[in-house]
Amino acid sequence: MDVVKSFNDELSGIYEAKPPISRAKMSSLTKKAIKGIKFYKHIVQSVEKFVQKCRPEYKVPGLYVIDSVVRQSRHQFGAEKDVFMPRLCKNIITTFQHIYKCPEETSRRR
């Protein structure tokens, strides 16, 4: 499970810089996710939780993480052996609802 902790640490590190996420950071996150493929359920859960709880300006970068991991997994293992996309699809509606959620202070200003 060290690979999951390493991925989570890298994901939390997104907060160290303002969006957009650097190419190097995205590459590192993607590599760690693929390296931890045996724990894909934990990695997907981490990204979903990140998108759910992060500040609004980090929601789209969270979506980019999902995109990058799925693309790499499909490229490396083929669509039929990709485990990330089917797992992400289980909660995709909830994940997108969190992405579209507007913080209260923003909606009050309208």
C-alpha positions as CSV (number, residue, x, y, z in Angstrom):
1,M,0.0,0.0,0.0
2,D,3.1,2.3,0.0
3,V,2.3,3.0,-3.7
4,V,-1.1,4.3,-2.7
5,K,0.4,6.5,0.0
6,S,3.0,7.8,-2.5
7,F,0.1,8.6,-5.0
8,N,-1.9,10.3,-2.2
9,D,1.1,12.4,-1.2
10,E,1.7,13.5,-4.8
11,L,-2.0,14.3,-5.2
12,S,-2.0,16.4,-2.0
13,G,1.0,18.2,-3.4
14,I,-1.2,19.8,-6.1
15,Y,-2.0,22.4,-3.5
16,E,1.6,23.5,-3.4
17,A,1.1,25.5,-6.7
18,K,-1.7,27.4,-8.2
19,P,-3.5,25.8,-11.1
20,P,-2.9,24.7,-13.8
21,I,-0.9,21.7,-12.8
22,S,2.6,21.4,-14.3
23,R,3.3,18.8,-16.9
24,A,5.9,17.3,-14.6
25,K,3.4,17.0,-11.7
26,M,0.7,15.4,-14.0
27,S,3.3,13.0,-15.3
28,S,4.4,12.0,-11.8
29,L,0.8,11.5,-10.7
30,T,0.0,9.3,-13.7
31,K,3.1,7.2,-13.3
32,K,2.4,6.6,-9.6
33,A,-1.2,5.7,-10.4
34,I,-0.1,3.2,-13.1
35,K,2.6,1.8,-10.7
36,G,-0.1,1.2,-8.1
37,I,-2.5,-0.5,-10.5
38,K,-3.0,-3.4,-8.2
39,F,-4.6,-0.9,-5.8
40,Y,-6.6,0.9,-8.5
41,K,-9.7,1.0,-6.3
42,H,-7.8,3.0,-3.7
43,I,-6.3,5.3,-6.3
44,V,-9.7,6.0,-7.9
45,Q,-11.2,6.6,-4.5
46,S,-8.4,9.0,-3.7
47,V,-9.0,11.0,-6.8
48,E,-12.8,11.0,-6.3
49,K,-12.3,12.2,-2.7
50,F,-9.9,14.9,-3.9
51,V,-12.4,16.3,-6.4
52,Q,-15.1,16.1,-3.7
53,K,-13.2,18.0,-1.1
54,C,-10.8,20.3,-2.9
55,R,-11.2,24.0,-3.3
56,P,-13.1,25.1,-6.5
57,E,-10.0,26.1,-8.4
58,Y,-8.6,22.5,-8.1
59,K,-11.7,20.7,-9.4
60,V,-10.8,20.9,-13.0
61,P,-7.1,19.9,-12.3
62,G,-8.6,16.8,-10.5
63,L,-10.5,16.0,-13.7
64,Y,-7.3,16.3,-15.6
65,V,-5.7,13.7,-13.3
66,I,-8.6,11.3,-14.1
67,D,-8.1,11.9,-17.8
68,S,-4.4,11.4,-17.7
69,V,-4.5,8.2,-15.7
70,V,-7.2,6.7,-17.9
71,R,-5.4,7.6,-21.1
72,Q,-2.2,6.1,-19.9
73,S,-3.8,3.0,-18.6
74,R,-5.6,2.5,-21.9
75,H,-2.5,3.2,-23.9
76,Q,-0.4,0.8,-21.8
77,F,-2.8,-2.0,-21.3
78,G,-5.5,-1.6,-23.9
79,A,-9.1,-0.7,-23.4
80,E,-10.1,-4.2,-22.6
81,K,-7.6,-4.5,-19.7
82,D,-7.9,-0.9,-18.4
83,V,-9.2,-1.1,-14.8
84,F,-9.4,2.6,-14.0
85,M,-12.2,3.6,-16.4
86,P,-14.7,1.0,-15.3
87,R,-14.0,1.9,-11.6
88,L,-14.3,5.6,-12.3
89,C,-17.6,5.1,-14.1
90,K,-19.2,3.6,-10.9
91,N,-19.3,7.1,-9.3
92,I,-18.9,9.4,-12.3
93,I,-22.2,11.2,-11.8
94,T,-21.4,12.0,-8.2
95,T,-17.8,13.0,-9.2
96,F,-19.2,15.4,-11.8
97,Q,-21.8,16.8,-9.4
98,H,-18.9,17.7,-7.1
99,I,-17.1,19.4,-10.0
100,Y,-20.1,21.5,-10.9
101,K,-21.0,22.4,-7.3
102,C,-20.7,26.1,-6.7
103,P,-19.5,27.3,-3.3
104,E,-22.1,29.1,-1.3
105,E,-20.3,32.4,-1.2
106,T,-20.2,32.4,-5.0
107,S,-23.9,31.7,-5.4
108,R,-24.9,34.4,-3.0
109,R,-23.2,37.1,-5.0
110,R,-25.4,36.5,-8.1
